[in-house]
């Protein structure tokens, strides 16, 4: 498997997507151990138990597909895919690459396969495991983007050691394999792990061979991300809390009411953008800006024309690790009232989206909507994440 140094989503999905930037180093992953160990760096945090991580191969236009994490309901609660002791997705004819027509005789996206169907009830797959909906959603993405193959990793406590847990992990992987196969996407391999740690066991869910994991901090892609200044978080929640944090003395009262700010055009807009860029230069030089100047910049960003120009430049240039814009937007997000905070968060989220970091993008954009539910740009970008729109396509549209 080949992926990029900045491998970087959907209600319920976290992800990392190819940013489309040509200057990224290429990382070749050549073993199951390296693939599994690279996942925390790819996503930006170690996936929790009850997750399925999917690493998509190249899309039809040659881009690297996303790495996505999905929660699977029921994976940890002891549910099995069938009370009769088996999963029909793992029926003997299925593993040879053919699909049992008596199981799902309808279009997989055209209706309820359990309603008015004529297959044997003893082979039915009840929905309590919870893998069907995320698997079908992923299949829709892979069909639209022309993804020909994926790797799966199911995260389940003791799935590499306990037979019951291992069977539940197999059930989840087989459900993904079934629905992806329906759209022509091949599951190249499926692995099961209980955690991501050096020396922890992994198992091949379709071959039942296994081994021990490498150190996630010692992978090549982790080194690339460290060089870029991307720090891995301890959990998904830790990333979300980062964007919700406020300074103890933050201003929470909007002094300008709820109306939209509007500047006289075009000179006032140009002056506001210049003031924004001047503050960026000061921060990059190691200087500080006071609260009054921060308030003036935050108020100006409420003007749609000012915000859009700053957003357009972000799409053109991207956002570096020590970029003064990042420092300015963090200050606004942590210190200014809800509407100004929301604009700063949407810019931080867009920067993460353009860089391919879907988890940070989602966390920032959700915090932006929470701060100001009327932030239409934040909702638009969240919709893009949910639809799996590639960062480069979004950059081209914005620039």
C-alpha positions as CSV (number, residue, x, y, z in Angstrom):
1,X,0.0,0.0,0.0
2,X,1.2,3.5,-0.8
3,X,0.1,6.6,1.1
4,X,1.2,10.2,1.5
5,X,2.9,12.0,4.3
6,X,-0.2,14.0,4.9
7,X,-2.8,11.3,4.8
8,X,-5.7,12.9,6.3
9,X,-14.8,12.1,6.8
10,X,-19.7,12.1,7.8
11,X,-21.7,11.9,10.9
12,X,-20.1,9.0,12.6
13,X,-16.9,8.9,10.5
14,X,-13.5,10.4,11.3
15,X,-11.1,10.5,8.5
16,X,-7.9,11.6,6.8
17,X,-7.9,12.5,3.2
18,X,-5.4,13.2,0.4
19,X,-4.9,16.9,0.3
20,X,-3.8,16.8,-3.4
21,X,-0.6,18.7,-2.6
22,X,2.3,17.7,-4.9
23,X,5.2,18.4,-2.5
24,X,4.3,15.6,0.0
25,X,6.7,12.7,0.6
26,X,5.4,9.3,-0.4
27,X,5.3,6.5,2.2
28,X,5.2,2.9,1.1
29,X,3.6,0.5,3.6
30,X,4.7,-3.0,2.8
31,X,3.5,-5.2,5.7
32,X,0.4,-5.7,7.9
33,X,2.5,-4.7,11.0
34,X,3.5,-1.4,9.4
35,X,0.0,-0.7,8.1
36,X,-1.6,-1.3,11.5
37,X,1.0,0.7,13.4
38,X,0.6,3.7,10.9
39,X,-3.1,4.1,11.6
40,X,-2.8,6.4,14.7
41,X,-0.6,8.8,12.8
42,X,-2.9,8.7,9.7
43,X,-5.9,9.6,11.7
44,X,-4.2,11.7,14.3
45,X,-5.3,9.6,17.3
46,X,-5.5,5.9,18.1
47,X,-9.0,4.5,17.2
48,X,-11.0,3.2,20.2
49,X,-12.5,-0.2,20.5
50,X,-15.6,-0.8,18.6
51,X,-14.2,0.9,15.5
52,X,-13.6,-0.1,11.9
53,X,-10.8,1.7,10.2
54,X,-10.8,1.6,6.4
55,X,-7.8,2.6,4.3
56,X,-9.1,3.3,0.7
57,X,-6.8,2.8,-2.2
58,X,-6.4,5.1,-5.2
59,X,-9.6,6.7,-6.6
60,X,-10.5,6.7,-10.3
61,X,-8.7,10.0,-10.9
62,X,-5.5,8.8,-9.3
63,X,-5.8,10.4,-5.8
64,X,-5.1,8.5,-2.7
65,X,-8.5,7.6,-1.1
66,X,-9.2,8.6,2.5
67,X,-8.5,6.7,5.7
68,X,-11.8,6.7,7.7
69,X,-12.8,5.4,11.1
70,X,-16.4,4.4,11.9
71,X,-18.1,3.2,15.1
72,X,-19.9,0.0,14.7
73,X,-22.9,-0.4,17.1
74,X,-23.0,-3.7,18.9
75,X,-19.4,-4.7,18.1
76,X,-18.5,-4.6,21.8
77,X,-21.8,-5.7,23.5
78,X,-21.6,-9.4,22.7
79,X,-23.9,-9.4,19.8
80,X,-23.4,-11.9,17.0
81,X,-24.5,-11.4,13.5
82,X,-26.9,-14.3,13.8
83,X,-28.5,-16.1,16.6
84,X,-28.0,-19.3,14.6
85,X,-24.2,-19.0,15.1
86,X,-23.2,-17.6,11.7
87,X,-23.1,-14.6,9.4
88,X,-24.6,-15.2,6.0
89,X,-22.0,-12.7,4.6
90,X,-19.5,-15.4,5.5
91,X,-21.5,-18.2,3.8
92,X,-19.3,-20.7,1.8
93,X,-20.3,-19.4,-1.6
94,X,-19.5,-15.9,-0.5
95,X,-15.9,-16.4,0.2
96,X,-15.3,-17.7,-3.3
97,X,-16.4,-14.3,-4.6
98,X,-20.0,-15.1,-5.6
99,X,-23.0,-13.7,-3.6
100,X,-26.0,-15.6,-2.5
101,X,-28.9,-14.2,-4.4
102,X,-31.4,-15.5,-1.8
103,X,-29.9,-13.1,0.8
104,X,-30.2,-9.8,-0.9
105,X,-32.1,-9.8,-4.1
106,X,-32.8,-6.1,-4.2
107,X,-30.6,-3.1,-5.2
108,X,-28.5,-2.5,-2.0
109,X,-29.5,1.2,-2.1
110,X,-33.0,0.8,-3.3
111,X,-34.9,-0.6,-0.4
112,X,-35.0,-2.6,2.8
113,X,-33.5,-6.0,2.1
114,X,-35.4,-7.5,5.0
115,X,-38.8,-6.4,3.8
116,X,-40.9,-8.8,1.6
117,X,-37.9,-10.8,0.7
118,X,-38.0,-14.6,0.0
119,X,-34.7,-15.8,1.5
120,X,-34.5,-18.3,4.3
121,X,-35.1,-16.6,7.6
122,X,-32.4,-18.8,9.3
123,X,-29.8,-17.1,7.1
124,X,-31.0,-13.6,7.7
125,X,-28.5,-11.1,9.2
126,X,-30.3,-9.1,11.9
127,X,-29.3,-5.4,12.2
128,X,-28.1,-5.5,15.8
129,X,-24.4,-5.7,15.0
130,X,-24.7,-2.3,13.4
131,X,-22.1,-2.7,10.6
132,X,-24.6,-2.6,7.7
133,X,-25.2,1.2,7.6
134,X,-21.6,2.3,7.8
135,X,-20.6,-0.4,5.3
136,X,-23.3,0.7,2.8
137,X,-22.3,4.4,3.3
138,X,-18.7,3.6,2.6
139,X,-19.7,1.5,-0.5
140,X,-21.6,4.5,-1.9
141,X,-18.4,6.6,-1.5
142,X,-16.2,4.0,-3.1
143,X,-18.6,3.6,-6.0
144,X,-18.8,7.3,-6.6
145,X,-15.0,7.8,-6.4
146,X,-14.0,4.6,-8.2
147,X,-12.0,3.1,-5.3
148,X,-10.9,-0.4,-6.4
149,X,-9.6,-1.8,-3.2
150,X,-9.5,-1.1,0.6
151,X,-7.8,-2.5,3.7
152,X,-9.8,-3.0,6.9
153,X,-8.8,-3.0,10.5
154,X,-11.4,-3.9,13.1
155,X,-10.7,-2.7,16.7
156,X,-12.2,-5.0,19.3
157,X,-11.0,-5.9,22.7
158,X,-9.3,-9.3,22.7
159,X,-10.3,-9.9,19.1
160,X,-6.8,-11.3,18.5
161,X,-7.0,-13.7,21.4
162,X,-10.7,-14.5,22.2
163,X,-12.7,-16.7,19.8
164,X,-16.1,-14.9,20.5
165,X,-14.6,-11.4,20.0
166,X,-12.7,-12.7,17.0
167,X,-16.0,-13.9,15.4
168,X,-17.7,-10.6,16.0
169,X,-14.8,-8.8,14.3
170,X,-15.0,-11.3,11.4
171,X,-18.7,-10.5,11.1
172,X,-18.1,-6.8,10.9
173,X,-15.3,-7.2,8.3
174,X,-17.5,-9.6,6.3
175,X,-20.3,-7.1,6.2
176,X,-18.0,-4.4,4.9
177,X,-16.6,-6.9,2.3
178,X,-20.1,-7.8,1.2
179,X,-21.4,-4.3,0.6
180,X,-18.1,-3.1,-0.9
181,X,-18.1,-6.1,-3.2
182,X,-21.6,-5.1,-4.4
183,X,-20.1,-1.9,-5.9
184,X,-16.9,-3.6,-7.2
185,X,-14.5,-2.6,-4.5
186,X,-12.3,-5.4,-3.3
187,X,-11.3,-5.8,0.4
188,X,-7.6,-6.6,0.0
189,X,-7.1,-7.6,3.6
190,X,-8.9,-7.4,7.0
191,X,-7.1,-7.3,10.3
192,X,-8.3,-7.3,13.9
193,X,-6.6,-5.6,16.9
194,X,-7.5,-4.9,20.5
195,X,-5.4,-1.8,20.7
196,X,-2.5,0.0,19.0
197,X,0.7,-0.6,20.9
198,X,4.1,-2.1,20.3
199,X,4.0,-5.8,20.9
200,X,0.2,-6.0,20.9
201,X,-1.2,-8.9,18.8
202,X,-3.0,-8.5,15.5
203,X,-4.9,-11.2,13.5
204,X,-5.8,-11.7,9.9
205,X,-9.6,-11.9,10.1
206,X,-10.0,-13.8,6.9
207,X,-6.9,-16.0,7.2
208,X,-6.6,-16.4,11.0
209,X,-2.8,-15.9,10.9
210,X,-1.3,-13.0,12.9
211,X,1.6,-11.5,14.7
212,X,2.7,-8.6,16.9
213,X,2.5,-4.9,16.2
214,X,5.3,-2.4,15.7
215,X,5.7,0.8,17.7
216,X,3.1,3.3,16.3
217,X,5.6,6.2,17.1
218,X,8.4,4.6,15.0
219,X,6.6,4.3,11.7
220,X,7.7,6.3,8.7
221,X,4.4,8.2,8.4
222,X,4.6,9.1,12.1
223,X,8.1,10.6,11.4
224,X,6.8,12.6,8.4
225,X,3.9,14.0,10.5
226,X,6.3,14.9,13.4
227,X,8.5,16.7,10.9
228,X,5.4,18.7,9.7
229,X,4.6,19.6,13.4
230,X,1.5,17.4,13.6
231,X,1.1,16.1,17.1
232,X,-0.9,12.9,17.6
233,X,-3.7,13.2,20.2
234,X,-4.5,10.6,22.8
235,X,-8.1,10.2,21.7
236,X,-10.8,11.6,19.4
237,X,-12.4,13.4,22.3
238,X,-9.1,15.1,23.1
239,X,-9.1,16.7,19.6
240,X,-12.7,17.8,20.0
241,X,-12.0,19.4,23.4
242,X,-9.1,21.3,21.9
243,X,-11.5,23.3,19.7
244,X,-14.0,23.8,22.5
245,X,-11.5,25.4,24.9
246,X,-11.8,29.0,26.1
247,X,-9.5,31.2,28.0
248,X,-10.5,32.0,31.6
249,X,-10.9,35.7,30.8
250,X,-12.5,35.3,27.4
251,X,-15.2,37.8,26.2
252,X,-18.5,35.9,25.9
253,X,-20.8,38.9,25.3
254,X,-21.2,40.0,21.7
255,X,-21.0,43.8,21.9
256,X,-22.5,44.3,18.4
257,X,-25.8,42.4,18.7
258,X,-26.8,39.6,16.3
259,X,-26.9,41.5,13.1
260,X,-24.4,40.8,10.3
261,X,-21.5,43.2,10.1
262,X,-21.2,45.0,6.8
263,X,-18.4,47.3,5.8
264,X,-18.4,50.0,3.1
265,X,-16.9,48.6,0.0
266,X,-14.3,48.2,-1.4
267,X,-11.8,50.3,0.6
268,X,-13.0,49.3,4.0
269,X,-12.8,45.6,3.1
270,X,-9.3,46.0,1.8
271,X,-8.3,47.8,5.0
272,X,-9.8,45.1,7.2
273,X,-8.0,42.4,5.3
274,X,-4.7,44.4,5.6
275,X,-5.2,44.8,9.3
276,X,-5.8,41.0,9.6
277,X,-2.6,40.3,7.7
278,X,-0.7,42.9,9.7
279,X,-1.6,41.1,12.9
280,X,-0.5,37.8,11.3
281,X,2.9,39.3,10.6
282,X,3.3,40.6,14.2
283,X,2.5,37.1,15.6
284,X,4.9,35.5,13.2
285,X,7.6,37.9,14.5
286,X,7.0,36.8,18.1
287,X,5.1,39.9,19.1
288,X,1.6,40.1,20.7
289,X,-1.6,41.9,19.8
290,X,-3.8,43.4,22.5
291,X,-7.4,42.6,23.2
292,X,-8.6,45.8,21.5
293,X,-6.9,45.0,18.2
294,X,-8.1,41.4,18.5
295,X,-11.6,42.7,18.9
296,X,-11.3,44.9,15.8
297,X,-10.1,42.0,13.7
298,X,-12.8,39.6,15.0
299,X,-15.5,42.2,14.3
300,X,-14.2,42.8,10.7
301,X,-14.2,39.0,10.0
302,X,-18.0,39.0,10.6
303,X,-18.2,40.9,7.3
304,X,-18.8,38.2,4.6
305,X,-16.6,39.9,2.1
306,X,-13.6,40.0,4.5
307,X,-14.1,36.5,5.6
308,X,-14.4,35.2,2.1
309,X,-11.2,37.0,1.0
310,X,-9.3,35.5,4.0
311,X,-10.8,32.1,3.1
312,X,-9.9,32.4,-0.5
313,X,-6.2,33.1,0.3
314,X,-6.3,30.2,2.7
315,X,-7.4,27.9,-0.1
316,X,-4.6,29.2,-2.3
317,X,-1.8,29.0,0.2
318,X,-2.7,26.4,2.7
319,X,-1.8,26.7,6.4
320,X,1.7,26.0,7.8
321,X,2.3,24.7,11.3
322,X,3.8,28.0,12.6
323,X,1.7,30.2,10.3
324,X,0.7,33.4,12.0
325,X,-2.9,33.0,10.7
326,X,-3.2,29.9,12.8
327,X,-2.0,31.8,15.9
328,X,-4.4,34.7,15.2
329,X,-7.4,32.4,14.6
330,X,-6.7,30.4,17.8
331,X,-6.6,33.6,19.8
332,X,-10.0,34.7,18.3
333,X,-11.4,31.2,19.0
334,X,-10.3,31.2,22.6
335,X,-11.0,34.8,23.5
336,X,-13.8,36.4,21.4
337,X,-17.6,36.0,21.6
338,X,-19.6,33.3,19.8
339,X,-20.0,34.8,16.2
340,X,-16.3,35.9,16.0
341,X,-15.2,32.6,17.6
342,X,-17.3,30.7,15.0
343,X,-15.6,32.5,12.0
344,X,-12.1,31.7,13.5
345,X,-13.0,28.1,14.0
346,X,-14.3,27.7,10.4
347,X,-11.0,29.1,9.1
348,X,-9.1,26.6,11.3
349,X,-11.4,23.8,10.1
350,X,-11.0,24.8,6.5
351,X,-7.2,24.9,6.9
352,X,-7.3,21.3,8.4
353,X,-9.6,20.2,5.6
354,X,-7.3,21.6,2.9
355,X,-4.4,19.8,4.6
356,X,-6.2,16.5,4.6
357,X,-6.8,16.2,8.3
358,X,-10.5,15.3,8.4
359,X,-10.6,14.7,12.2
360,X,-9.4,18.2,13.1
361,X,-11.5,19.7,10.3
362,X,-14.7,18.0,11.7
363,X,-13.9,19.0,15.3
364,X,-13.3,22.6,14.4
365,X,-16.3,22.9,12.1
366,X,-18.7,21.3,14.6
367,X,-17.4,23.7,17.3
368,X,-18.0,26.6,14.8
369,X,-21.6,25.5,14.3
370,X,-22.0,25.2,18.1
371,X,-20.7,28.7,18.6
372,X,-23.0,30.1,15.9
373,X,-25.7,27.9,14.4
374,X,-26.2,30.4,11.5
375,X,-22.6,29.9,10.2
376,X,-23.5,28.6,6.8
377,X,-19.9,28.2,5.6
378,X,-19.2,25.8,8.5
379,X,-22.3,23.7,7.6
380,X,-21.3,23.7,3.9
381,X,-17.8,22.4,4.8
382,X,-19.2,19.8,7.1
383,X,-21.5,18.6,4.3
384,X,-18.4,18.3,2.1
385,X,-16.7,16.1,4.7
386,X,-19.8,13.9,5.0
387,X,-19.9,13.5,1.2
388,X,-16.2,12.7,1.1
389,X,-15.3,15.6,-1.1
390,X,-11.5,15.6,-1.7
391,X,-9.6,18.6,-0.2
392,X,-8.1,19.5,-3.6
393,X,-11.6,19.8,-5.1
394,X,-12.6,22.1,-2.3
395,X,-9.5,24.2,-2.7
396,X,-10.1,24.7,-6.4
397,X,-13.7,25.7,-5.8
398,X,-12.7,28.2,-3.1
399,X,-9.7,29.7,-4.9
